[in-house]
Amino acid sequence: MAAVSAIWAGIKKVVEVGQEAEGVWRQLSEWAHAVDNLEQAITSKKSKPPLFKKLKFNDDAAEAMAILEAENKLATMRSELRERFLYGDLERLGGMDALRRFYQLQRDIKAKRLQAIEDQQRRRKEMLETVVTGGLILMGAAAVILIVWMAIELIGMGGK
């Protein structure tokens, strides 16, 4: 009975450690998502404004303060992550080397996403060019057929 109790206690401990590790990974994932959102908010380029719609702007001071606040929050989050990798619960992943690897993976993923966006924009442009070119060719062919048909009709009328 004592052996069964010891085994059960060991299983419970393994489950607790697994749940704790899962919680750490979930928290790290949420943190990374929040950092990405903050970086995008800070560095995002506004799209071109509509041509005919009335433009509306927020208060300059409020917008500047929001950007400063986001930058400060981002710096704090990066500092906390660094401390967790170097001294906290993520230290077991490899310390500074793991932190560098994390940042490298983040940069690689961002680069792949930007490349995918560029590829999509290029394919859209190529498709639009193909459709326009095809339409022009069809219109040209229709015009040639119309001219030939009218010429045949005129020749046919001239013979009567």
C-alpha positions in Angstrom: 0.0 0.0 0.0 2.9 2.3 0.8 4.4 1.7 -2.6 1.1 2.5 -4.4 0.8 5.7 -2.3 4.4 6.7 -3.2 3.7 6.0 -6.9 0.5 8.0 -6.8 2.3 10.9 -5.1 5.0 10.8 -7.8 2.4 10.8 -10.6 0.6 13.8 -8.9 4.0 15.6 -8.7 4.7 14.9 -12.4 1.3 16.2 -13.4 1.7 19.4 -11.3 5.1 20.0 -12.9 3.6 19.5 -16.4 0.8 21.9 -15.6 3.2 24.5 -14.3 5.4 24.2 -17.5 2.3 24.5 -19.6 1.3 27.6 -17.7 4.7 29.1 -18.3 4.6 28.4 -22.0 1.0 29.8 -22.3 2.1 32.9 -20.4 5.2 33.3 -22.6 3.0 32.9 -25.7 0.6 35.6 -24.5 3.5 37.9 -23.7 5.0 37.4 -27.1 1.7 38.2 -28.7 1.3 41.4 -26.6 4.9 42.5 -27.5 4.1 41.9 -31.2 0.9 43.9 -31.0 2.8 46.8 -29.2 5.6 46.8 -31.8 3.0 46.9 -34.6 1.2 49.7 -33.0 4.3 51.7 -32.5 5.9 51.1 -35.9 2.8 50.6 -38.1 2.6 52.8 -41.2 -0.7 54.3 -41.8 -2.3 53.4 -45.1 -3.1 56.1 -47.6 -6.1 58.1 -46.6 -9.2 57.8 -48.7 -9.4 60.2 -51.7 -12.8 61.8 -51.1 -13.5 61.0 -47.4 -13.1 63.8 -44.8 -10.0 63.2 -42.8 -10.2 63.1 -39.0 -7.2 63.2 -36.7 -6.8 62.5 -33.0 -5.3 64.9 -30.5 -1.5 65.1 -31.2 -0.5 65.2 -27.6 -2.7 62.2 -26.7 -1.4 60.2 -29.7 2.3 61.0 -28.7 1.6 60.0 -25.1 0.0 56.8 -26.2 3.1 56.0 -28.3 5.4 56.8 -25.4 3.4 54.7 -23.1 3.5 51.7 -25.5 7.2 52.1 -25.9 7.7 52.1 -22.2 5.5 49.1 -21.7 7.4 47.3 -24.5 10.7 48.0 -22.8 9.4 46.8 -19.5 8.1 43.6 -21.0 11.4 42.9 -22.7 13.3 43.5 -19.5 10.9 41.1 -17.6 11.4 38.5 -20.3 15.2 38.8 -20.2 15.1 38.4 -16.4 12.9 35.3 -16.7 15.3 33.8 -19.2 18.4 34.7 -17.1 17.2 34.2 -13.5 13.6 33.0 -13.5 11.5 30.1 -14.5 12.8 30.1 -18.1 16.4 29.8 -17.1 16.3 26.0 -17.5 15.8 26.6 -21.2 19.3 27.8 -21.6 19.6 31.3 -20.2 21.0 34.0 -22.5 21.5 31.5 -25.4 17.8 30.6 -25.2 16.8 34.3 -25.1 19.0 35.0 -28.2 17.4 32.0 -29.9 13.9 33.3 -29.0 14.6 36.7 -30.5 16.2 35.2 -33.6 13.1 33.0 -34.1 10.9 36.0 -33.6 12.9 37.9 -36.3 12.8 35.0 -38.7 9.0 34.6 -38.3 8.5 38.3 -38.9 10.7 38.2 -42.0 8.7 35.2 -43.4 5.4 37.0 -42.8 6.6 40.2 -44.5 7.9 38.0 -47.4 4.5 36.3 -47.7 2.7 39.7 -47.8 5.1 41.0 -50.5 4.6 37.8 -52.5 0.8 38.1 -52.2 0.9 41.8 -53.3 3.2 40.9 -56.3 0.8 38.0 -57.3 -2.2 40.3 -57.1 -0.5 42.9 -59.3 0.5 40.2 -61.8 -3.0 38.9 -61.9 -4.5 42.4 -62.4 -2.0 43.0 -65.2 -2.9 39.7 -66.8 -6.6 40.4 -66.6 -6.2 43.9 -68.1 -3.9 42.6 -70.8 -6.4 39.8 -71.6 -9.3 42.3 -71.7 -7.4 44.6 -74.1 -6.5 41.7 -76.4 -10.2 40.6 -76.4 -11.4 44.1 -77.1 -8.8 44.4 -79.9 -9.8 41.1 -81.4 -13.5 42.1 -81.2 -12.7 45.4 -83.0 -10.8 43.5 -85.7 -13.7 41.1 -86.2 -16.2 43.9 -86.3 -14.1 45.8 -88.9 -13.7 42.7 -91.0 -17.4 41.9 -90.7 -18.4 45.5 -91.7 -15.9 45.3 -94.6 -17.5 42.1 -95.8 -20.9 43.6 -95.5 -19.9 46.7 -97.4 -18.3 44.6 -100.2 -21.4 42.4 -100.3 -23.6 45.5 -100.7 -21.4 47.0 -103.3 -21.9 43.9 -105.5 -25.7 44.1 -105.5 
